Amino acid sequence: MAAVVVACPTPDGGKSGGAGPTSSRNIGGTLVITAPTGPNTLMPPAVTSAQGKLLTDLIFERLVDVGPSLNSFGDDGFEPRLATTWDWSADSMAISFHLDPRARWHDGKPVRANDVRYTFNINRDSAQSSDAGYLARVDSVAVTDSLTATFWFATRYPEQFYDAAGRLSILPEHLLGDVPGGGLSRAPEATAPIGSGPYRFVRLQPGALIELAADTGYHLGRPLLDRIMMTVAPNPIAAATQLFNGEADLYEAMTPQQMGEFTTHPDVIAHIGPSLTYNFLQFNLRDPRHPDRPHPLLADRELRRALSMLIDREAIVKSVWDSLAIVGLGPFPRSLPTADTLLRQLPHDPSRATAILDSLGWRDSDGDGVRDRNGQLLKFAVTVPTSSAFRQRIAVLLQDQLGRNGVNLVVERLEFNTFLERLAKRAFDTNPPLIVAPTSVAPTR
C-alpha cells in the first residue's frame, strides 16, 4: 500500500488547481511536492529514482500509457499519447505506430518517427539504459514515413506491445543525436530537458528545487495546473515537516511512524491505496572488488537459500510498515492484475537454514558468535541510502535476524548519490532496492 498525503488549503488561499473537466474555473495554481531526495537525472534512460521518474513522466511522453486497469498484456489496456493509432502485422511480428501530427517538442519542433527510432536505439544500449534487457526481443525499429514507426520483433510474447510503446520515453533526436555514445547523462539536456509532455522544464536548483510549467500548447490539451514544483528535503522527517507546516501540498512517502501526526493536522489528508512498488533483498553474485570473479560468499546458491530462510519477512513488514504493506511474492507488485499469487515461497525456517549452513561447513568454530569456514567469517554488508528511513530500518532488522544465527551482517549507510554510484558499479554485497513498476501521471489527473 502507499500513503499519499495532501494538504487541503481553503478555497481562497489554495495552491492546487484541482481536477475535473477543463474550464477557466479549475485551471491554474501550483502544486508543491516535497521529497526526501532529488532526482539522480532528468534524462529518462538513466533515471533510477522515483523522483526522477515522476518528473520525467511529466516532461516526456511515451507512445501510449498503461490505463487504469494496469494490464500490460496485449494492447487493450493502453491509452494513446504520442501515438494516436497502431496496427499489428498479420503474423504479430510487427506493430506500426502512427504519431499525432500535433505533437511538438518544447522548442517547437515536431515529434517525428525518427525520434522513436533514435529512442529505441539508445535504450537498447545497456551502457545508457536499464531497459536494455527488456528490449532484447525487439529486433529493430523502421521509419515508414515521418509519422509512422514500425517495431519489428524477434519472437511473439505477451508484452510485445508494452515493451514497444509503454516502456520508452521518446527523446528528441534533433537535440541529442550528436551526443557521443554513453554521454547522455552528461549532456546539458540531462539537467535542462526538452520533452513533448504536458509540462515544460523551467529550472533546477541541485539538491533544493525543480520547477515545471504547463505547456499550454500540449497536443492532448492544456494541463490543469500552471506549475509543479518539487522541493528537496534533507531527509524523510524534514519532508513530512514541510507538508505539515504548509510549505508543501503533496508527500508520497509517508511512513507508518509519521501517520500519527494527522490527528493534530486536520487540514492534511492521507490517501491510502495500492502501490506499484516492491522491495526485496538483492544478492550480488559477483565479487564487488573483482567483478570478473564470483562473489566469495553469495555466489553459493545453497548459502543464499539458507540466508533467505533465516529471514522472517512477516516480522520485517509488520515492524517497518505496520498494516500498510504485505509480504511480496516475487519481482512484481501485488497490485498488478498479472501478479501470480500461486508462486511457491521459501519458508521462514531457521532450523532448516542452520542445518544447511552446518552442512556447508559454516560453523562457529571459536565461539565468537559468528560462523566461519576455513578461516573465513560468514560476514558481508547490506548497503542502504541515508535518504530512506524504511530501508535503513529493514537493514537493522536483517542484521538482528541473521546475527542471531551466526551471520555477521554489516549495515553500510551511504549518501543517496553515492549509493546510486555504487549500485551502478555493482560495488555492494546486498541491498534492499525500491522498485517502481512502470506507470505514469496523466496530465489532467
DAFENGI-V434892 format. One record per residue. N is the residue number from 0. PHI is phi in radians with two decimals (999 if undefined). NEAR is the number of other C-alpha atoms within 10 Angstrom. Layout:
BEGIN
N;PHI;NEAR
N;PHI;NEAR
END
This chain:
BEGIN
0;999;18
1;-2.21;19
2;-1.80;20
3;-1.76;17
4;-1.96;22
5;-2.25;20
6;-1.55;24
7;-2.13;17
8;-1.23;14
9;-1.21;9
10;-0.97;8
11;-1.45;6
12;-2.25;8
13;-1.21;15
14;-1.75;20
15;-1.50;23
16;-1.60;18
17;1.39;19
18;-2.46;14
19;2.20;11
20;-1.03;12
21;-1.22;14
22;-2.68;9
23;-1.09;8
24;-1.29;9
25;-2.04;15
26;-1.85;19
27;2.18;18
28;1.66;16
29;-2.15;21
30;-1.76;21
31;-1.83;24
32;-1.82;23
33;-1.81;28
34;-2.52;29
35;-1.36;23
36;-2.79;26
37;-1.60;24
38;-1.22;24
39;-1.30;22
40;-2.91;23
41;-2.00;26
42;-1.78;27
43;-0.84;26
44;-1.08;25
45;-1.76;20
46;-1.18;20
47;-2.26;20
48;-2.05;18
49;-1.10;17
50;-1.16;22
51;-1.12;19
52;-1.13;23
53;-1.05;16
54;-1.25;24
55;-1.21;24
56;-1.20;22
57;-1.60;23
58;-1.51;25
59;-1.93;26
60;-2.34;22
61;-1.73;23
62;-1.12;26
63;-2.51;25
64;-2.14;25
65;-1.14;23
66;-1.39;16
67;-1.02;10
68;-1.27;11
69;1.07;17
70;-1.47;17
71;-1.82;22
72;-1.54;17
73;1.12;13
74;-2.24;18
75;-1.18;12
76;-1.61;16
77;-1.94;22
78;-2.02;17
79;-1.07;19
80;-2.29;21
81;-1.22;30
82;-1.63;23
83;-1.58;14
84;-2.50;16
85;-2.70;17
86;-2.31;12
87;-1.66;14
88;-1.26;11
89;-1.05;8
90;-1.67;7
91;1.09;14
92;-1.73;17
93;-2.65;24
94;-2.28;21
95;-1.80;20
96;-1.88;26
97;-1.86;22
98;-1.37;23
99;-1.24;21
100;-1.16;15
101;-1.47;12
102;-1.17;21
103;-2.34;19
104;-1.23;19
105;-1.20;23
106;-1.65;11
107;1.69;10
108;-1.27;12
109;-1.28;18
110;-1.41;26
111;-2.27;25
112;-1.10;24
113;-1.16;22
114;-1.16;22
115;-1.16;31
116;-1.07;20
117;-1.04;18
118;-1.08;21
119;-1.06;24
120;-1.10;14
121;-1.16;20
122;-1.33;23
123;-1.45;20
124;-1.56;17
125;-1.12;13
126;-1.32;14
127;-2.08;18
128;-2.56;19
129;-1.35;17
130;-1.55;19
131;-0.97;17
132;-1.11;12
133;-1.26;15
134;-1.68;20
135;-1.08;13
136;-1.62;15
137;-1.62;20
138;-1.32;13
139;-2.95;17
140;-2.19;23
141;-1.96;15
142;-1.71;18
143;-1.36;14
144;-2.65;12
145;-1.08;15
146;-2.05;19
147;-2.28;20
148;-2.08;24
149;-1.99;24
150;-1.60;24
151;-1.87;20
152;-1.94;20
153;-1.45;12
154;-2.77;12
155;-1.58;13
156;-2.82;13
157;-1.04;11
158;-1.84;15
159;-0.95;26
160;-1.11;21
161;-1.09;21
162;-1.08;18
163;-1.36;25
164;-1.84;26
165;-1.76;25
166;-1.76;21
167;-1.76;22
168;-1.45;25
169;-1.23;26
170;-1.90;29
171;-1.45;23
172;-1.11;18
173;-1.15;12
174;-1.77;13
175;-1.96;17
176;-1.06;15
177;-1.64;10
178;-1.23;13
179;-1.02;10
180;-0.92;11
181;1.39;14
182;-1.77;13
183;-1.03;21
184;-1.19;19
185;-1.82;13
186;-1.25;16
187;-0.97;11
188;-1.21;16
189;-1.25;18
190;-2.06;20
191;-2.50;16
192;-1.26;24
193;-2.12;22
194;-2.05;26
195;-2.24;29
196;-1.43;30
197;-1.23;28
198;-2.20;29
199;-1.62;26
200;-1.24;25
201;-1.97;16
202;-2.79;15
203;-2.36;15
204;-1.94;11
205;-0.86;12
206;1.30;15
207;-2.37;14
208;-2.76;17
209;-2.28;22
210;-2.15;19
211;-2.12;22
212;-2.23;20
213;-1.06;24
214;-1.53;21
215;-1.17;14
216;-1.79;15
217;-0.96;20
218;-1.17;17
219;-1.76;16
220;1.96;13
221;-1.08;18
222;-1.10;25
223;-1.24;26
224;-1.51;25
225;-1.34;19
226;-2.50;23
227;-2.24;23
228;-2.16;21
229;-1.92;24
230;-1.76;23
231;-1.78;23
232;-1.60;21
233;-1.22;16
234;-2.86;15
235;-1.05;24
236;-1.14;15
237;-1.14;15
238;-1.11;25
239;-1.13;26
240;-1.09;16
241;-1.03;20
242;-1.14;21
243;-1.18;23
244;-1.48;12
245;1.47;15
246;-1.49;16
247;-2.49;23
248;-1.79;24
249;-2.54;26
250;-2.45;24
251;-1.71;19
252;-2.19;18
253;-1.13;17
254;-1.64;20
255;-1.01;15
256;-1.13;10
257;-1.62;12
258;-1.14;13
259;-1.13;10
260;-1.11;13
261;-1.14;14
262;-1.14;9
263;-1.82;9
264;-2.34;12
265;-1.14;11
266;-1.53;14
267;-2.01;20
268;-2.11;15
269;-1.75;17
270;-1.84;10
271;-1.91;12
272;-2.70;12
273;-1.02;14
274;-1.83;18
275;-1.76;18
276;-1.93;18
277;-2.66;22
278;-2.16;18
279;-2.76;16
280;-1.67;15
281;-1.68;13
282;-1.67;16
283;-1.54;19
284;-1.48;21
285;-1.91;20
286;-1.17;19
287;-1.02;18
288;-1.52;11
289;-2.43;10
290;-1.02;14
291;-1.40;9
292;-2.00;12
293;-1.16;15
294;-1.10;18
295;-1.10;13
296;-2.05;19
297;-1.41;20
298;-1.25;16
299;-1.44;13
300;-1.06;11
301;-1.15;14
302;-1.15;17
303;-1.10;17
304;-1.13;16
305;-1.11;21
306;-1.06;21
307;-1.11;19
308;-1.32;21
309;-1.39;24
310;-1.57;22
311;-1.60;17
312;-1.17;20
313;-1.05;13
314;-1.14;13
315;-1.15;19
316;-1.05;17
317;-1.11;14
318;-1.23;15
319;-1.48;20
320;-2.01;16
321;1.00;14
322;-1.74;11
323;-1.63;17
324;-2.69;16
325;-2.30;15
326;-1.13;15
327;-1.29;17
328;-1.92;17
329;3.09;16
330;-1.37;13
331;-2.89;18
332;-1.35;22
333;-1.16;21
334;-1.25;14
335;-1.27;16
336;-1.16;12
337;-1.59;13
338;-1.03;14
339;-1.58;13
340;-1.46;10
341;-1.79;7
342;-1.08;9
343;-1.27;9
344;-1.95;10
345;-1.20;11
346;-1.36;15
347;-1.40;17
348;-2.52;14
349;-1.01;20
350;-1.10;12
351;-1.15;14
352;-1.11;23
353;-1.18;19
354;-1.12;13
355;-1.13;17
356;-1.06;21
357;-1.06;14
358;-1.16;10
359;-1.45;13
360;1.63;13
361;-1.55;22
362;-2.29;20
363;-1.49;18
364;-1.32;13
365;-2.04;9
366;1.23;9
367;-1.58;9
368;1.60;15
369;-2.11;20
370;-1.16;24
371;-2.59;19
372;-2.63;14
373;0.91;9
374;1.48;8
375;-1.77;11
376;-1.35;17
377;-1.46;18
378;-2.42;16
379;-2.74;17
380;-1.99;16
381;-2.03;23
382;-1.81;24
383;-2.38;27
384;-1.47;21
385;-1.19;20
386;-1.35;23
387;-1.97;18
388;-1.13;17
389;-1.26;19
390;-1.24;21
391;-1.14;21
392;-1.13;15
393;-1.01;21
394;-1.06;26
395;-1.15;16
396;-1.15;19
397;-1.08;21
398;-1.01;19
399;-1.20;15
400;-1.12;20
401;-1.26;19
402;-1.10;18
403;-1.14;13
404;-2.08;19
405;1.49;22
406;-1.91;23
407;-1.59;19
408;-1.74;21
409;-1.68;16
410;-1.55;18
411;-1.91;17
412;-1.76;18
413;-2.25;15
414;-1.01;13
415;-0.99;18
416;-1.14;15
417;-1.13;12
418;-1.01;20
419;-1.12;17
420;-1.10;11
421;-1.14;15
422;-1.09;15
423;-1.06;12
424;-1.53;10
425;0.99;17
426;-1.67;18
427;-2.74;24
428;-1.58;20
429;-2.44;23
430;-2.79;24
431;-1.73;19
432;-1.26;16
433;-1.79;16
434;-1.81;17
435;-1.88;17
436;-1.13;14
437;-1.00;13
438;-2.76;17
439;-2.68;18
440;-1.82;13
441;-1.15;14
442;-1.16;19
443;-2.00;17
444;-2.07;11
END
